Amino acid sequence: MIYEILLPAIAVAVVVGIARHKLRHEFIVSEGSTGLLYHQGKFAESLTPGRHVRWGRHFSLAPIDLRRTLMTIAGQDLLTADSVGLKLSLVVGYQVADPVKATHESQNWMGDLYHVAQLALRTVVNAVPVESLLSQRLEIGGQLLARVRPEADKLGVTVHTVEVKDVMFPAELKRAFADVLKAKQEGQAALERARGESAALRNLANAARLMEGNPALLNLRLIQSVTAAQAGGNTLVLGLPGGFVPLKNGGPRPSGESVPEPTSS
């Protein structure tokens, strides 16, 4: 009698367990992502981060990362406006803004974004001379961003930044730029030396005019030089005017004048 009661209950429990296993679907969406839920291959809804349970059959989930990230456009062989060949790479900062649009309207939205940035790079670089490319990298990044952003919006992606990463020249062009830079530095050094010499000459000319108008300054300068020589332990030799010889009593006399002999008292 007990078995007759338990067997149907057990059978019902087994059927419910099997149905629960096959019909109950649990989905977990990570923070910073969204989940595109499909039922029998058709888009059903977008799931926010967290745990979600759906009942039925033939459900599937496609997670889409919504965080900001970077894409590197590898070195591209390009020609500048002045026909200089080089390689240039980019870094594109982007974020998926409309995951439904990005997934459903493009077979490969990342590949499409890569090609959009690649074409914009070729268009901009072909119109810029090489010197401007080196000195105006930020401005060129702004031009690239203005070209890439509208096309990325069509893909459901928001582009935040486009920056020039590397500019690679052929070896012979690198040597030419190095020679130009060296010549500029040498010319700048020669100019600074000439400016210093001109300033020194002007100072000497001003000092000469000042001493010419005030002879006392010349004597003062002579005293300063003697004092500096003595302080440095140097020997200073001064020339005396011709016709004068030193005397024992300390006074100079003209040449030719006899010196009286001392007399004894």
Summary of the structure (lengths in Angstrom):
residues: 265
radius of gyration: 46.4
end to end distance: 175.0
largest distance: 175.0
contacts: 624
relative contact order: 0.08
helix: 49%
strand: 27%
